[in-house]
């Protein structure tokens, strides 16, 4: 996570600041985490996947393309996951609808 934050910090424009929404995974909130000056971490409340549309993306992929599979090799897993991701990427309307929340956009 430290390497990820350091790499992200290089992508933040000069004089800008980034806010990174995170779930409460242990590695996101570790005391050993080095948070660079141009990034602020904002943890989402625990057990609130509806606040994190990414959780809904993974749920859609598991429900439709990734669950109940047995793979003969690591490469087969990677190929299958890439195929699932490409299927989702071919459906931009679905990606957009996953991120919409009536309670957030309805006022």
PyMOL commands that set and color helices and strands:
alter all, ss='L'
color gray80, all
select helices_A, chain A and resi 2-11+26-28+49-51+53-66+74-89+92-99+102-105
alter helices_A, ss='H'
color red, helices_A
select strands_A, chain A and resi 18-22+39-43
alter strands_A, ss='S'
color yellow, strands_A
deselect
rebuild
show_as cartoon
